[in-house]
Amino acid sequence: MKKIYIPLLALVLLASCNSEKKKEIVKETAIAVKVSGITENNSSLFVTASGKIEAENSANLSTRMMGYVTKVHVQVGQKVGAGQLLVSINNTDLQAKKAQVDASILQATAGFNNAKKDYDRFMNLFKQQSASQKELDDMTARYEMAKAGLEGARQMRNEVLAQFSYSNIKAPFSGVVTNTFVKEGDMANPGMPLVSVEGASKLQVMAMVSENDIVSIKKGMPV
């Protein structure tokens, strides 16, 4: 029985030694690996939104008056400069109104000049005690009324002249014509778009962002 146990014990010890050597070899050949974790500080924020790219300067031009379009001076895709005439609208009614206002200004000017002469004359007479206080007051009231009439006529003329600008639609800035909504002979109504212009200098993105994402967007963030 002793002859049987001794070899078995030797085999067990040998197997144990081989196992320890293998473990030592594994330990010697191990390679250290550095792993960096992702935190909230170094993670990137992405917000997905749908929108369109458009010019920073863009305008749909309209008029404040009603009238027939006499001429469209530009075409889609044409480059225009600031102040360039784009659309002309018939202003025959304005011409007639301007003639009436000019006539009223002439009449008001004549009345004002006469009233001022009478006022100055009665003021001198009053100082010389040759006119009563009532007469001076009457001349003063007449003078003030004539003065107000002349100022009103001039104001009316300014309003008519301002309406002439509504009949000549001009480019507010340099850019490109992107659309024309009318043609010669069409009726232009107040507020109706006639032509659209976009500036060619800067572009911007107009996007629809959800309420949950809008709080995460800050000025200066890359797009």
ABEGO torsion letter per residue (X at the ends): XAAAAAAAAAAAAAAAAAAAAAAAAAAAABBBBBBBBBBAAABBBBBBBBBBBBBABBBBBBBABBEBBABBABBBGBBBBBGBBABBBBAAAAAAAAAAAAAAAAAAAAAAAAAAAAAAAAAAAAAAGABBAAAAAAAAAAAAAAAAAAAAAAAAAAAAAAAAAAABBBBABBEBBABBABBBGBBBBBGBBABBBBBAABBBBBBBBBAAAAAABBBGBBX
